[in-house]
Amino acid sequence: MFWRAVMFWVRLVFRIVFWGSLVLAGVWVWNRGVDDAVQDAQSAVAYWVGYWQEQRVVYEQQVELAKRFGAAGMREAGGWGGRRGREGWR
């Protein structure tokens, strides 16, 4: 019984969010016009694609550093504690 009540509210929230977002998108297109709405959507997508590409470059640099130093090299340098980890706090 409890499971059904919880799932009812979860489904209700998801439906409200879904239909609300569709109504909001429709109102946005109605107010801006189709051409301006498409232009806004294109600029938003271009912004997020650029952000994603920057983050991908940062991730690839981190992977390259990890490959270069390796896990043992980081431990020896004191990066992940290692044997010197407990000595440092005294």
C-alpha positions, 0 to 999 in steps of 0.5 A, a space after each residue: 500500500 505504501 509503495 503504491 502511494 509513493 509511486 502515485 506521487 512520484 508519477 504525478 510529479 514527473 507528469 506535472 514537470 513533463 507537461 509543464 515544460 511542454 506548456 512553458 516551451 509553447 508559451 516561449 515559442 508563442 512569445 518569441 516567435 518561431 524564428 527567434 525561438 530557433 535562434 535562441 535554441 541554437 545559441 543555447 546548444 552552441 554554448 553547451 557544446 562549447 562548454 562540453 568540449 572544454 570539459 572534455 579537453 580538461 578531462 583528457 589532460 587529467 588522463 594524460 597526467 595520470 598516465 604520465 605519472 602513474 599511480 605509483 609515481 603519485 604515491 611516491 611524490 606524496 600525492 595520495 598519502 602513501 607511507 608519508 601520509 600518517 607522518 605528515 599530520 604529527 
